Amino acid sequence: VWTAWNDGTCFLKSNADKSVPKKGAKAAKVANSVGSFLGAATPSACDKPVEDVDYEGNDIKFTQRSNSDDCCDDCTKTPGCVAYVWTAWNDGTCFLKSNADKSVPKKGAKAAKVVF
């Protein structure tokens, strides 16, 4: 809920079951793909990996995985992870990313973003 109090303040709510009128306030609910309310964004899956792409920098950590399919699970279980890049380096490595804004070409890499 946003109000003009203190030059504009957003109040994040853990529950939106009950609403009451408040002059000047603006409110919205965050919904997932099927339209139900989410109390907090929780990663659930990843987009289909894109071939030959790297999300440059922003590495949180890396995990050893023989294929890119296992990287999504690692990323969704890692706080702050929004994407991963898999390469064949060291018999397969997932680079878990905190940001995926900058993509660059990288031959052989597979990159995907987390779906919230």
Contacts in CASP RR format, 6 or more apart in sequence:
PFRMAT RR
TARGET T0000
AUTHOR 0000-0000-0000
METHOD contacts of the structure
MODEL  1
VWTAWNDGTCFLKSNADKSVPKKGAKAAKVANSVGSFLGAATPSACDKPV
EDVDYEGNDIKFTQRSNSDDCCDDCTKTPGCVAYVWTAWNDGTCFLKSNA
DKSVPKKGAKAAKVVF
1 10 0 8 1.000
1 11 0 8 1.000
1 13 0 8 1.000
1 22 0 8 1.000
1 25 0 8 1.000
1 26 0 8 1.000
1 27 0 8 1.000
2 8 0 8 1.000
2 9 0 8 1.000
2 10 0 8 1.000
2 11 0 8 1.000
2 25 0 8 1.000
2 26 0 8 1.000
2 27 0 8 1.000
3 9 0 8 1.000
3 11 0 8 1.000
3 22 0 8 1.000
3 24 0 8 1.000
3 25 0 8 1.000
3 26 0 8 1.000
4 24 0 8 1.000
14 39 0 8 1.000
14 40 0 8 1.000
15 39 0 8 1.000
16 27 0 8 1.000
16 29 0 8 1.000
16 37 0 8 1.000
19 27 0 8 1.000
29 37 0 8 1.000
30 37 0 8 1.000
30 38 0 8 1.000
30 39 0 8 1.000
30 41 0 8 1.000
31 37 0 8 1.000
31 38 0 8 1.000
32 38 0 8 1.000
32 44 0 8 1.000
32 116 0 8 1.000
41 116 0 8 1.000
42 116 0 8 1.000
43 75 0 8 1.000
43 76 0 8 1.000
43 81 0 8 1.000
43 114 0 8 1.000
43 115 0 8 1.000
43 116 0 8 1.000
44 76 0 8 1.000
44 115 0 8 1.000
44 116 0 8 1.000
45 72 0 8 1.000
45 76 0 8 1.000
45 114 0 8 1.000
45 115 0 8 1.000
46 71 0 8 1.000
46 72 0 8 1.000
46 75 0 8 1.000
46 76 0 8 1.000
46 83 0 8 1.000
46 84 0 8 1.000
46 112 0 8 1.000
46 113 0 8 1.000
46 114 0 8 1.000
46 115 0 8 1.000
47 112 0 8 1.000
47 113 0 8 1.000
47 114 0 8 1.000
47 115 0 8 1.000
48 112 0 8 1.000
49 68 0 8 1.000
49 86 0 8 1.000
49 110 0 8 1.000
49 111 0 8 1.000
49 112 0 8 1.000
50 110 0 8 1.000
50 111 0 8 1.000
50 112 0 8 1.000
51 108 0 8 1.000
51 109 0 8 1.000
51 110 0 8 1.000
52 105 0 8 1.000
52 106 0 8 1.000
52 107 0 8 1.000
52 108 0 8 1.000
52 109 0 8 1.000
53 85 0 8 1.000
53 103 0 8 1.000
53 104 0 8 1.000
53 105 0 8 1.000
53 106 0 8 1.000
53 109 0 8 1.000
53 110 0 8 1.000
53 111 0 8 1.000
54 85 0 8 1.000
54 103 0 8 1.000
54 104 0 8 1.000
54 105 0 8 1.000
54 106 0 8 1.000
54 109 0 8 1.000
54 111 0 8 1.000
55 83 0 8 1.000
55 85 0 8 1.000
55 97 0 8 1.000
55 99 0 8 1.000
55 100 0 8 1.000
55 101 0 8 1.000
55 102 0 8 1.000
55 103 0 8 1.000
55 104 0 8 1.000
55 111 0 8 1.000
56 102 0 8 1.000
56 103 0 8 1.000
56 104 0 8 1.000
57 97 0 8 1.000
57 99 0 8 1.000
57 102 0 8 1.000
58 97 0 8 1.000
58 98 0 8 1.000
58 99 0 8 1.000
58 100 0 8 1.000
59 95 0 8 1.000
59 96 0 8 1.000
59 97 0 8 1.000
59 98 0 8 1.000
60 78 0 8 1.000
60 80 0 8 1.000
60 81 0 8 1.000
60 96 0 8 1.000
60 97 0 8 1.000
60 98 0 8 1.000
61 78 0 8 1.000
61 96 0 8 1.000
62 93 0 8 1.000
62 94 0 8 1.000
62 95 0 8 1.000
62 96 0 8 1.000
63 70 0 8 1.000
63 71 0 8 1.000
63 74 0 8 1.000
63 93 0 8 1.000
63 94 0 8 1.000
63 96 0 8 1.000
64 90 0 8 1.000
64 91 0 8 1.000
64 92 0 8 1.000
64 93 0 8 1.000
64 94 0 8 1.000
65 71 0 8 1.000
65 74 0 8 1.000
65 86 0 8 1.000
65 92 0 8 1.000
65 93 0 8 1.000
65 94 0 8 1.000
66 91 0 8 1.000
66 92 0 8 1.000
67 86 0 8 1.000
67 92 0 8 1.000
68 84 0 8 1.000
68 86 0 8 1.000
68 94 0 8 1.000
68 110 0 8 1.000
68 112 0 8 1.000
70 94 0 8 1.000
71 84 0 8 1.000
71 86 0 8 1.000
71 94 0 8 1.000
71 96 0 8 1.000
71 112 0 8 1.000
72 84 0 8 1.000
72 112 0 8 1.000
72 114 0 8 1.000
74 81 0 8 1.000
74 84 0 8 1.000
74 94 0 8 1.000
74 96 0 8 1.000
75 81 0 8 1.000
75 82 0 8 1.000
75 83 0 8 1.000
75 84 0 8 1.000
75 94 0 8 1.000
75 96 0 8 1.000
75 97 0 8 1.000
75 114 0 8 1.000
76 114 0 8 1.000
78 96 0 8 1.000
80 98 0 8 1.000
81 96 0 8 1.000
81 97 0 8 1.000
81 98 0 8 1.000
81 114 0 8 1.000
82 97 0 8 1.000
82 98 0 8 1.000
82 99 0 8 1.000
82 100 0 8 1.000
82 113 0 8 1.000
82 114 0 8 1.000
83 96 0 8 1.000
83 97 0 8 1.000
83 99 0 8 1.000
83 100 0 8 1.000
83 111 0 8 1.000
83 112 0 8 1.000
83 113 0 8 1.000
83 114 0 8 1.000
84 94 0 8 1.000
84 95 0 8 1.000
84 96 0 8 1.000
84 97 0 8 1.000
84 111 0 8 1.000
84 112 0 8 1.000
85 94 0 8 1.000
85 95 0 8 1.000
85 97 0 8 1.000
85 106 0 8 1.000
85 109 0 8 1.000
85 110 0 8 1.000
85 111 0 8 1.000
86 92 0 8 1.000
86 93 0 8 1.000
86 94 0 8 1.000
86 95 0 8 1.000
86 109 0 8 1.000
86 110 0 8 1.000
86 111 0 8 1.000
87 93 0 8 1.000
87 95 0 8 1.000
87 106 0 8 1.000
87 108 0 8 1.000
87 109 0 8 1.000
87 110 0 8 1.000
88 108 0 8 1.000
100 111 0 8 1.000
100 113 0 8 1.000
103 111 0 8 1.000
END
